[in-house]
Amino acid sequence: MTTTTYGHKATTTSSRPVSSFLGKIANRFGDYVTRSRIERQLEQLDDRLLLDIGMKRSDIRRMVWGN
């Protein structure tokens, strides 16, 4: 919180909207990093292992990203 005084009147501004915005960006970035790592790891599995967990290679992107 910042307080600025002009003459006899004090003005207060809150940094919550900025911190909330930055928090959302950080969360989305963290989600992106996690999903990218999962996708990479699944891509490294062979087809037999993917079938063991009930997936086909063509399902990986949809399962990770939800598209």
mmCIF file of the N, C-alpha and C atoms, coordinates in Angstrom:
data_MODEL
# 
_entry.id   MODEL 
# 
loop_
_atom_site.group_PDB 
_atom_site.id 
_atom_site.type_symbol 
_atom_site.label_atom_id 
_atom_site.label_alt_id 
_atom_site.label_comp_id 
_atom_site.label_asym_id 
_atom_site.label_entity_id 
_atom_site.label_seq_id 
_atom_site.pdbx_PDB_ins_code 
_atom_site.Cartn_x 
_atom_site.Cartn_y 
_atom_site.Cartn_z 
_atom_site.occupancy 
_atom_site.B_iso_or_equiv 
_atom_site.pdbx_formal_charge 
_atom_site.auth_seq_id 
_atom_site.auth_comp_id 
_atom_site.auth_asym_id 
_atom_site.auth_atom_id 
_atom_site.pdbx_PDB_model_num 
ATOM 1   N N  . MET A 1 1  ? 0.834  -1.151  0.000   1.00 0.00 ? 1  MET A N  1 
ATOM 2   C CA . MET A 1 1  ? 0.000  0.000   0.000   1.00 0.00 ? 1  MET A CA 1 
ATOM 3   C C  . MET A 1 1  ? 0.894  1.234   0.000   1.00 0.00 ? 1  MET A C  1 
ATOM 4   N N  . THR A 1 2  ? 0.496  2.246   -0.762  1.00 0.00 ? 2  THR A N  1 
ATOM 5   C CA . THR A 1 2  ? 1.264  3.474   -0.870  1.00 0.00 ? 2  THR A CA 1 
ATOM 6   C C  . THR A 1 2  ? 0.396  4.641   -0.426  1.00 0.00 ? 2  THR A C  1 
ATOM 7   N N  . THR A 1 3  ? 0.942  5.511   0.383   1.00 0.00 ? 3  THR A N  1 
ATOM 8   C CA . THR A 1 3  ? 0.227  6.704   0.806   1.00 0.00 ? 3  THR A CA 1 
ATOM 9   C C  . THR A 1 3  ? 0.996  7.921   0.305   1.00 0.00 ? 3  THR A C  1 
ATOM 10  N N  . THR A 1 4  ? 0.297  8.772   -0.410  1.00 0.00 ? 4  THR A N  1 
ATOM 11  C CA . THR A 1 4  ? 0.906  9.982   -0.948  1.00 0.00 ? 4  THR A CA 1 
ATOM 12  C C  . THR A 1 4  ? 0.156  11.183  -0.384  1.00 0.00 ? 4  THR A C  1 
ATOM 13  N N  . THR A 1 5  ? 0.879  12.181  0.074   1.00 0.00 ? 5  THR A N  1 
ATOM 14  C CA . THR A 1 5  ? 0.253  13.371  0.649   1.00 0.00 ? 5  THR A CA 1 
ATOM 15  C C  . THR A 1 5  ? 0.470  14.556  -0.287  1.00 0.00 ? 5  THR A C  1 
ATOM 16  N N  . TYR A 1 6  ? -0.647 15.193  -0.669  1.00 0.00 ? 6  TYR A N  1 
ATOM 17  C CA . TYR A 1 6  ? -0.616 16.412  -1.479  1.00 0.00 ? 6  TYR A CA 1 
ATOM 18  C C  . TYR A 1 6  ? -1.265 17.499  -0.642  1.00 0.00 ? 6  TYR A C  1 
ATOM 19  N N  . GLY A 1 7  ? -0.475 18.457  -0.176  1.00 0.00 ? 7  GLY A N  1 
ATOM 20  C CA . GLY A 1 7  ? -1.014 19.508  0.693   1.00 0.00 ? 7  GLY A CA 1 
ATOM 21  C C  . GLY A 1 7  ? -1.470 18.881  2.002   1.00 0.00 ? 7  GLY A C  1 
ATOM 22  N N  . HIS A 1 8  ? -2.768 19.000  2.313   1.00 0.00 ? 8  HIS A N  1 
ATOM 23  C CA . HIS A 1 8  ? -3.306 18.452  3.553   1.00 0.00 ? 8  HIS A CA 1 
ATOM 24  C C  . HIS A 1 8  ? -4.100 17.174  3.338   1.00 0.00 ? 8  HIS A C  1 
ATOM 25  N N  . LYS A 1 9  ? -4.219 16.731  2.081   1.00 0.00 ? 9  LYS A N  1 
ATOM 26  C CA . LYS A 1 9  ? -5.051 15.571  1.776   1.00 0.00 ? 9  LYS A CA 1 
ATOM 27  C C  . LYS A 1 9  ? -4.165 14.358  1.490   1.00 0.00 ? 9  LYS A C  1 
ATOM 28  N N  . ALA A 1 10 ? -4.429 13.233  2.113   1.00 0.00 ? 10 ALA A N  1 
ATOM 29  C CA . ALA A 1 10 ? -3.665 11.998  1.884   1.00 0.00 ? 10 ALA A CA 1 
ATOM 30  C C  . ALA A 1 10 ? -4.438 11.100  0.919   1.00 0.00 ? 10 ALA A C  1 
ATOM 31  N N  . THR A 1 11 ? -3.730 10.536  -0.052  1.00 0.00 ? 11 THR A N  1 
ATOM 32  C CA . THR A 1 11 ? -4.328 9.630   -1.029  1.00 0.00 ? 11 THR A CA 1 
ATOM 33  C C  . THR A 1 11 ? -3.697 8.258   -0.843  1.00 0.00 ? 11 THR A C  1 
ATOM 34  N N  . THR A 1 12 ? -4.513 7.226   -0.793  1.00 0.00 ? 12 THR A N  1 
ATOM 35  C CA . THR A 1 12 ? -4.019 5.870   -0.598  1.00 0.00 ? 12 THR A CA 1 
ATOM 36  C C  . THR A 1 12 ? -4.371 5.026   -1.820  1.00 0.00 ? 12 THR A C  1 
ATOM 37  N N  . THR A 1 13 ? -3.383 4.280   -2.320  1.00 0.00 ? 13 THR A N  1 
ATOM 38  C CA . THR A 1 13 ? -3.632 3.361   -3.430  1.00 0.00 ? 13 THR A CA 1 
ATOM 39  C C  . THR A 1 13 ? -3.238 1.966   -2.994  1.00 0.00 ? 13 THR A C  1 
ATOM 40  N N  . SER A 1 14 ? -3.958 0.996   -3.469  1.00 0.00 ? 14 SER A N  1 
ATOM 41  C CA . SER A 1 14 ? -3.688 -0.390  -3.109  1.00 0.00 ? 14 SER A CA 1 
ATOM 42  C C  . SER A 1 14 ? -2.999 -1.088  -4.271  1.00 0.00 ? 14 SER A C  1 
ATOM 43  N N  . SER A 1 15 ? -2.081 -2.002  -3.961  1.00 0.00 ? 15 SER A N  1 
ATOM 44  C CA . SER A 1 15 ? -1.379 -2.751  -5.002  1.00 0.00 ? 15 SER A CA 1 
ATOM 45  C C  . SER A 1 15 ? -1.996 -4.128  -5.213  1.00 0.00 ? 15 SER A C  1 
ATOM 46  N N  . ARG A 1 16 ? -3.149 -4.391  -4.621  1.00 0.00 ? 16 ARG A N  1 
ATOM 47  C CA . ARG A 1 16 ? -3.788 -5.702  -4.759  1.00 0.00 ? 16 ARG A CA 1 
ATOM 48  C C  . ARG A 1 16 ? -4.105 -6.073  -6.198  1.00 0.00 ? 16 ARG A C  1 
ATOM 49  N N  . PRO A 1 17 ? -4.698 -5.193  -7.002  1.00 0.00 ? 17 PRO A N  1 
ATOM 50  C CA . PRO A 1 17 ? -4.986 -5.601  -8.381  1.00 0.00 ? 17 PRO A CA 1 
ATOM 51  C C  . PRO A 1 17 ? -3.726 -5.999  -9.142  1.00 0.00 ? 17 PRO A C  1 
ATOM 52  N N  . VAL A 1 18 ? -2.630 -5.311  -8.901  1.00 0.00 ? 18 VAL A N  1 
ATOM 53  C CA . VAL A 1 18 ? -1.380 -5.641  -9.583  1.00 0.00 ? 18 VAL A CA 1 
ATOM 54  C C  . VAL A 1 18 ? -0.845 -6.975  -9.094  1.00 0.00 ? 18 VAL A C  1 
ATOM 55  N N  . SER A 1 19 ? -0.838 -7.180  -7.777  1.00 0.00 ? 19 SER A N  1 
ATOM 56  C CA . SER A 1 19 ? -0.324 -8.440  -7.249  1.00 0.00 ? 19 SER A CA 1 
ATOM 57  C C  . SER A 1 19 ? -1.214 -9.603  -7.648  1.00 0.00 ? 19 SER A C  1 
ATOM 58  N N  . SER A 1 20 ? -2.519 -9.370  -7.727  1.00 0.00 ? 20 SER A N  1 
ATOM 59  C CA . SER A 1 20 ? -3.442 -10.420 -8.166  1.00 0.00 ? 20 SER A CA 1 
ATOM 60  C C  . SER A 1 20 ? -3.171 -10.776 -9.628  1.00 0.00 ? 20 SER A C  1 
ATOM 61  N N  . PHE A 1 21 ? -2.955 -9.773  -10.449 1.00 0.00 ? 21 PHE A N  1 
ATOM 62  C CA . PHE A 1 21 ? -2.648 -9.986  -11.862 1.00 0.00 ? 21 PHE A CA 1 
ATOM 63  C C  . PHE A 1 21 ? -1.342 -10.756 -12.024 1.00 0.00 ? 21 PHE A C  1 
ATOM 64  N N  . LEU A 1 22 ? -0.315 -10.344 -11.282 1.00 0.00 ? 22 LEU A N  1 
ATOM 65  C CA . LEU A 1 22 ? 0.978  -11.026 -11.360 1.00 0.00 ? 22 LEU A CA 1 
ATOM 66  C C  . LEU A 1 22 ? 0.874  -12.454 -10.826 1.00 0.00 ? 22 LEU A C  1 
ATOM 67  N N  . GLY A 1 23 ? 0.051  -12.657 -9.809  1.00 0.00 ? 23 GLY A N  1 
ATOM 68  C CA . GLY A 1 23 ? -0.171 -13.991 -9.273  1.00 0.00 ? 23 GLY A CA 1 
ATOM 69  C C  . GLY A 1 23 ? -0.813 -14.912 -10.307 1.00 0.00 ? 23 GLY A C  1 
ATOM 70  N N  . LYS A 1 24 ? -1.780 -14.376 -11.049 1.00 0.00 ? 24 LYS A N  1 
ATOM 71  C CA . LYS A 1 24 ? -2.429 -15.169 -12.098 1.00 0.00 ? 24 LYS A CA 1 
ATOM 72  C C  . LYS A 1 24 ? -1.439 -15.536 -13.193 1.00 0.00 ? 24 LYS A C  1 
ATOM 73  N N  . ILE A 1 25 ? -0.590 -14.589 -13.564 1.00 0.00 ? 25 ILE A N  1 
ATOM 74  C CA . ILE A 1 25 ? 0.419  -14.868 -14.593 1.00 0.00 ? 25 ILE A CA 1 
ATOM 75  C C  . ILE A 1 25 ? 1.384  -15.938 -14.094 1.00 0.00 ? 25 ILE A C  1 
ATOM 76  N N  . ALA A 1 26 ? 1.820  -15.831 -12.845 1.00 0.00 ? 26 ALA A N  1 
ATOM 77  C CA . ALA A 1 26 ? 2.742  -16.818 -12.285 1.00 0.00 ? 26 ALA A CA 1 
ATOM 78  C C  . ALA A 1 26 ? 2.095  -18.198 -12.242 1.00 0.00 ? 26 ALA A C  1 
ATOM 79  N N  . ASN A 1 27 ? 0.819  -18.270 -11.850 1.00 0.00 ? 27 ASN A N  1 
ATOM 80  C CA . ASN A 1 27 ? 0.116  -19.550 -11.814 1.00 0.00 ? 27 ASN A CA 1 
ATOM 81  C C  . ASN A 1 27 ? -0.011 -20.165 -13.200 1.00 0.00 ? 27 ASN A C  1 
ATOM 82  N N  . ARG A 1 28 ? -0.352 -19.347 -14.176 1.00 0.00 ? 28 ARG A N  1 
ATOM 83  C CA . ARG A 1 28 ? -0.483 -19.863 -15.543 1.00 0.00 ? 28 ARG A CA 1 
ATOM 84  C C  . ARG A 1 28 ? 0.859  -20.334 -16.097 1.00 0.00 ? 28 ARG A C  1 
ATOM 85  N N  . PHE A 1 29 ? 1.909  -19.604 -15.789 1.00 0.00 ? 29 PHE A N  1 
ATOM 86  C CA . PHE A 1 29 ? 3.236  -20.006 -16.244 1.00 0.00 ? 29 PHE A CA 1 
ATOM 87  C C  . PHE A 1 29 ? 3.638  -21.331 -15.595 1.00 0.00 ? 29 PHE A C  1 
ATOM 88  N N  . GLY A 1 30 ? 3.386  -21.455 -14.300 1.00 0.00 ? 30 GLY A N  1 
ATOM 89  C CA . GLY A 1 30 ? 3.686  -22.702 -13.602 1.00 0.00 ? 30 GLY A CA 1 
ATOM 90  C C  . GLY A 1 30 ? 2.899  -23.870 -14.170 1.00 0.00 ? 30 GLY A C  1 
ATOM 91  N N  . ASP A 1 31 ? 1.633  -23.634 -14.499 1.00 0.00 ? 31 ASP A N  1 
ATOM 92  C CA . ASP A 1 31 ? 0.791  -24.659 -15.113 1.00 0.00 ? 31 ASP A CA 1 
ATOM 93  C C  . ASP A 1 31 ? 1.345  -25.060 -16.480 1.00 0.00 ? 31 ASP A C  1 
ATOM 94  N N  . TYR A 1 32 ? 1.767  -24.064 -17.264 1.00 0.00 ? 32 TYR A N  1 
ATOM 95  C CA . TYR A 1 32 ? 2.336  -24.336 -18.580 1.00 0.00 ? 32 TYR A CA 1 
ATOM 96  C C  . TYR A 1 32 ? 3.607  -25.192 -18.463 1.00 0.00 ? 32 TYR A C  1 
ATOM 97  N N  . VAL A 1 33 ? 4.477  -24.845 -17.530 1.00 0.00 ? 33 VAL A N  1 
ATOM 98  C CA . VAL A 1 33 ? 5.724  -25.591 -17.336 1.00 0.00 ? 33 VAL A CA 1 
ATOM 99  C C  . VAL A 1 33 ? 5.420  -27.036 -16.941 1.00 0.00 ? 33 VAL A C  1 
ATOM 100 N N  . THR A 1 34 ? 4.485  -27.217 -16.022 1.00 0.00 ? 34 THR A N  1 
ATOM 101 C CA . THR A 1 34 ? 4.122  -28.557 -15.564 1.00 0.00 ? 34 THR A CA 1 
ATOM 102 C C  . THR A 1 34 ? 3.538  -29.388 -16.695 1.00 0.00 ? 34 THR A C  1 
ATOM 103 N N  . ARG A 1 35 ? 2.602  -28.829 -17.444 1.00 0.00 ? 35 ARG A N  1 
ATOM 104 C CA . ARG A 1 35 ? 1.977  -29.561 -18.552 1.00 0.00 ? 35 ARG A CA 1 
ATOM 105 C C  . ARG A 1 35 ? 2.998  -29.889 -19.644 1.00 0.00 ? 35 ARG A C  1 
ATOM 106 N N  . SER A 1 36 ? 3.894  -28.963 -19.907 1.00 0.00 ? 36 SER A N  1 
ATOM 107 C CA . SER A 1 36 ? 4.930  -29.217 -20.919 1.00 0.00 ? 36 SER A CA 1 
ATOM 108 C C  . SER A 1 36 ? 5.825  -30.380 -20.504 1.00 0.00 ? 36 SER A C  1 
ATOM 109 N N  . ARG A 1 37 ? 6.184  -30.410 -19.224 1.00 0.00 ? 37 ARG A N  1 
ATOM 110 C CA . ARG A 1 37 ? 7.024  -31.496 -18.722 1.00 0.00 ? 37 ARG A CA 1 
ATOM 111 C C  . ARG A 1 37 ? 6.294  -32.835 -18.817 1.00 0.00 ? 37 ARG A C  1 
ATOM 112 N N  . ILE A 1 38 ? 5.022  -32.859 -18.445 1.00 0.00 ? 38 ILE A N  1 
ATOM 113 C CA . ILE A 1 38 ? 4.229  -34.092 -18.530 1.00 0.00 ? 38 ILE A CA 1 
ATOM 114 C C  . ILE A 1 38 ? 4.128  -34.568 -19.975 1.00 0.00 ? 38 ILE A C  1 
ATOM 115 N N  . GLU A 1 39 ? 3.869  -33.641 -20.892 1.00 0.00 ? 39 GLU A N  1 
ATOM 116 C CA . GLU A 1 39 ? 3.765  -34.002 -22.312 1.00 0.00 ? 39 GLU A CA 1 
ATOM 117 C C  . GLU A 1 39 ? 5.082  -34.596 -22.813 1.00 0.00 ? 39 GLU A C  1 
ATOM 118 N N  . ARG A 1 40 ? 6.188  -33.981 -22.450 1.00 0.00 ? 40 ARG A N  1 
ATOM 119 C CA . ARG A 1 40 ? 7.505  -34.476 -22.850 1.00 0.00 ? 40 ARG A CA 1 
ATOM 120 C C  . ARG A 1 40 ? 7.763  -35.883 -22.315 1.00 0.00 ? 40 ARG A C  1 
ATOM 121 N N  . GLN A 1 41 ? 7.403  -36.094 -21.050 1.00 0.00 ? 41 GLN A N  1 
ATOM 122 C CA . GLN A 1 41 ? 7.618  -37.401 -20.439 1.00 0.00 ? 41 GLN A CA 1 
ATOM 123 C C  . GLN A 1 41 ? 6.751  -38.471 -21.097 1.00 0.00 ? 41 GLN A C  1 
ATOM 124 N N  . LEU A 1 42 ? 5.506  -38.144 -21.392 1.00 0.00 ? 42 LEU A N  1 
ATOM 125 C CA . LEU A 1 42 ? 4.634  -39.117 -22.055 1.00 0.00 ? 42 LEU A CA 1 
ATOM 126 C C  . LEU A 1 42 ? 5.110  -39.422 -23.472 1.00 0.00 ? 42 LEU A C  1 
ATOM 127 N N  . GLU A 1 43 ? 5.612  -38.411 -24.167 1.00 0.00 ? 43 GLU A N  1 
ATOM 128 C CA . GLU A 1 43 ? 6.124  -38.619 -25.527 1.00 0.00 ? 43 GLU A CA 1 
ATOM 129 C C  . GLU A 1 43 ? 7.321  -39.570 -25.535 1.00 0.00 ? 43 GLU A C  1 
ATOM 130 N N  . GLN A 1 44 ? 8.048  -39.651 -24.432 1.00 0.00 ? 44 GLN A N  1 
ATOM 131 C CA . GLN A 1 44 ? 9.220  -40.521 -24.364 1.00 0.00 ? 44 GLN A CA 1 
ATOM 132 C C  . GLN A 1 44 ? 8.859  -41.986 -24.123 1.00 0.00 ? 44 GLN A C  1 
ATOM 133 N N  . LEU A 1 45 ? 7.623  -42.252 -23.684 1.00 0.00 ? 45 LEU A N  1 
ATOM 134 C CA . LEU A 1 45 ? 7.202  -43.635 -23.454 1.00 0.00 ? 45 LEU A CA 1 
ATOM 135 C C  . LEU A 1 45 ? 6.958  -44.343 -24.786 1.00 0.00 ? 45 LEU A C  1 
ATOM 136 N N  . ASP A 1 46 ? 7.200  -45.652 -24.819 1.00 0.00 ? 46 ASP A N  1 
ATOM 137 C CA . ASP A 1 46 ? 6.891  -46.383 -26.043 1.00 0.00 ? 46 ASP A CA 1 
ATOM 138 C C  . ASP A 1 46 ? 5.393  -46.703 -26.079 1.00 0.00 ? 46 ASP A C  1 
ATOM 139 N N  . ASP A 1 47 ? 4.928  -47.133 -27.247 1.00 0.00 ? 47 ASP A N  1 
ATOM 140 C CA . ASP A 1 47 ? 3.498  -47.355 -27.451 1.00 0.00 ? 47 ASP A CA 1 
ATOM 141 C C  . ASP A 1 47 ? 2.926  -48.408 -26.505 1.00 0.00 ? 47 ASP A C  1 
ATOM 142 N N  . ARG A 1 48 ? 3.701  -49.425 -26.177 1.00 0.00 ? 48 ARG A N  1 
ATOM 143 C CA . ARG A 1 48 ? 3.229  -50.477 -25.280 1.00 0.00 ? 48 ARG A CA 1 
ATOM 144 C C  . ARG A 1 48 ? 2.945  -49.911 -23.890 1.00 0.00 ? 48 ARG A C  1 
ATOM 145 N N  . LEU A 1 49 ? 3.850  -49.078 -23.388 1.00 0.00 ? 49 LEU A N  1 
ATOM 146 C CA . LEU A 1 49 ? 3.637  -48.475 -22.072 1.00 0.00 ? 49 LEU A CA 1 
ATOM 147 C C  . LEU A 1 49 ? 2.447  -47.516 -22.078 1.00 0.00 ? 49 LEU A C  1 
ATOM 148 N N  . LEU A 1 50 ? 2.291  -46.778 -23.166 1.00 0.00 ? 50 LEU A N  1 
ATOM 149 C CA . LEU A 1 50 ? 1.138  -45.885 -23.270 1.00 0.00 ? 50 LEU A CA 1 
ATOM 150 C C  . LEU A 1 50 ? -0.161 -46.684 -23.229 1.00 0.00 ? 50 LEU A C  1 
ATOM 151 N N  . LEU A 1 51 ? -0.200 -47.814 -23.943 1.00 0.00 ? 51 LEU A N  1 
ATOM 152 C CA . LEU A 1 51 ? -1.393 -48.653 -23.919 1.00 0.00 ? 51 LEU A CA 1 
ATOM 153 C C  . LEU A 1 51 ? -1.660 -49.206 -22.533 1.00 0.00 ? 51 LEU A C  1 
ATOM 154 N N  . ASP A 1 52 ? -0.600 -49.486 -21.769 1.00 0.00 ? 52 ASP A N  1 
ATOM 155 C CA . ASP A 1 52 ? -0.759 -49.974 -20.398 1.00 0.00 ? 52 ASP A CA 1 
ATOM 156 C C  . ASP A 1 52 ? -1.482 -48.962 -19.517 1.00 0.00 ? 52 ASP A C  1 
ATOM 157 N N  . ILE A 1 53 ? -1.303 -47.681 -19.782 1.00 0.00 ? 53 ILE A N  1 
ATOM 158 C CA . ILE A 1 53 ? -1.988 -46.659 -18.987 1.00 0.00 ? 53 ILE A CA 1 
ATOM 159 C C  . ILE A 1 53 ? -3.246 -46.139 -19.687 1.00 0.00 ? 53 ILE A C  1 
ATOM 160 N N  . GLY A 1 54 ? -3.628 -46.834 -20.769 1.00 0.00 ? 54 GLY A N  1 
ATOM 161 C CA . GLY A 1 54 ? -4.880 -46.510 -21.444 1.00 0.00 ? 54 GLY A CA 1 
ATOM 162 C C  . GLY A 1 54 ? -4.829 -45.339 -22.400 1.00 0.00 ? 54 GLY A C  1 
ATOM 163 N N  . MET A 1 55 ? -3.662 -45.089 -22.968 1.00 0.00 ? 55 MET A N  1 
ATOM 164 C CA . MET A 1 55 ? -3.511 -43.963 -23.904 1.00 0.00 ? 55 MET A CA 1 
ATOM 165 C C  . MET A 1 55 ? -2.901 -44.417 -25.210 1.00 0.00 ? 55 MET A C  1 
ATOM 166 N N  . LYS A 1 56 ? -3.215 -43.670 -26.260 1.00 0.00 ? 56 LYS A N  1 
ATOM 167 C CA . LYS A 1 56 ? -2.532 -43.823 -27.543 1.00 0.00 ? 56 LYS A CA 1 
ATOM 168 C C  . LYS A 1 56 ? -1.659 -42.585 -27.717 1.00 0.00 ? 56 LYS A C  1 
ATOM 169 N N  . ARG A 1 57 ? -0.656 -42.703 -28.532 1.00 0.00 ? 57 ARG A N  1 
ATOM 170 C CA . ARG A 1 57 ? 0.246  -41.577 -28.770 1.00 0.00 ? 57 ARG A CA 1 
ATOM 171 C C  . ARG A 1 57 ? -0.532 -40.344 -29.249 1.00 0.00 ? 57 ARG A C  1 
ATOM 172 N N  . SER A 1 58 ? -1.551 -40.574 -30.050 1.00 0.00 ? 58 SER A N  1 
ATOM 173 C CA . SER A 1 58 ? -2.340 -39.458 -30.576 1.00 0.00 ? 58 SER A CA 1 
ATOM 174 C C  . SER A 1 58 ? -3.188 -38.780 -29.497 1.00 0.00 ? 58 SER A C  1 
ATOM 175 N N  . ASP A 1 59 ? -3.339 -39.406 -28.341 1.00 0.00 ? 59 ASP A N  1 
ATOM 176 C CA . ASP A 1 59 ? -4.140 -38.838 -27.242 1.00 0.00 ? 59 ASP A CA 1 
ATOM 177 C C  . ASP A 1 59 ? -3.344 -37.921 -26.326 1.00 0.00 ? 59 ASP A C  1 
ATOM 178 N N  . ILE A 1 60 ? -2.031 -37.962 -26.416 1.00 0.00 ? 60 ILE A N  1 
ATOM 179 C CA . ILE A 1 60 ? -1.198 -37.257 -25.432 1.00 0.00 ? 60 ILE A CA 1 
ATOM 180 C C  . ILE A 1 60 ? -1.525 -35.773 -25.369 1.00 0.00 ? 60 ILE A C  1 
ATOM 181 N N  . ARG A 1 61 ? -1.511 -35.100 -26.487 1.00 0.00 ? 61 ARG A N  1 
ATOM 182 C CA . ARG A 1 61 ? -1.745 -33.648 -26.486 1.00 0.00 ? 61 ARG A CA 1 
ATOM 183 C C  . ARG A 1 61 ? -3.109 -33.302 -25.899 1.00 0.00 ? 61 ARG A C  1 
ATOM 184 N N  . ARG A 1 62 ? -4.133 -34.033 -26.318 1.00 0.00 ? 62 ARG A N  1 
ATOM 185 C CA . ARG A 1 62 ? -5.488 -33.772 -25.822 1.00 0.00 ? 62 ARG A CA 1 
ATOM 186 C C  . ARG A 1 62 ? -5.590 -34.021 -24.325 1.00 0.00 ? 62 ARG A C  1 
ATOM 187 N N  . MET A 1 63 ? -4.970 -35.106 -23.859 1.00 0.00 ? 63 MET A N  1 
ATOM 188 C CA . MET A 1 63 ? -5.031 -35.448 -22.438 1.00 0.00 ? 63 MET A CA 1 
ATOM 189 C C  . MET A 1 63 ? -4.280 -34.436 -21.569 1.00 0.00 ? 63 MET A C  1 
ATOM 190 N N  . VAL A 1 64 ? -3.166 -33.929 -22.066 1.00 0.00 ? 64 VAL A N  1 
ATOM 191 C CA . VAL A 1 64 ? -2.362 -32.982 -21.275 1.00 0.00 ? 64 VAL A CA 1 
ATOM 192 C C  . VAL A 1 64 ? -2.960 -31.580 -21.302 1.00 0.00 ? 64 VAL A C  1 
ATOM 193 N N  . TRP A 1 65 ? -3.324 -31.115 -22.483 1.00 0.00 ? 65 TRP A N  1 
ATOM 194 C CA . TRP A 1 65 ? -3.764 -29.726 -22.643 1.00 0.00 ? 65 TRP A CA 1 
ATOM 195 C C  . TRP A 1 65 ? -5.284 -29.564 -22.623 1.00 0.00 ? 65 TRP A C  1 
ATOM 196 N N  . GLY A 1 66 ? -6.009 -30.662 -22.776 1.00 0.00 ? 66 GLY A N  1 
ATOM 197 C CA . GLY A 1 66 ? -7.459 -30.597 -22.715 1.00 0.00 ? 66 GLY A CA 1 
ATOM 198 C C  . GLY A 1 66 ? -8.132 -30.044 -23.957 1.00 0.00 ? 66 GLY A C  1 
ATOM 199 N N  . ASN A 1 67 ? -7.449 -30.055 -25.079 1.00 0.00 ? 67 ASN A N  1 
ATOM 200 C CA . ASN A 1 67 ? -8.039 -29.530 -26.320 1.00 0.00 ? 67 ASN A CA 1 
ATOM 201 C C  . ASN A 1 67 ? -8.679 -30.638 -27.084 1.00 0.00 ? 67 ASN A C  1 
# 
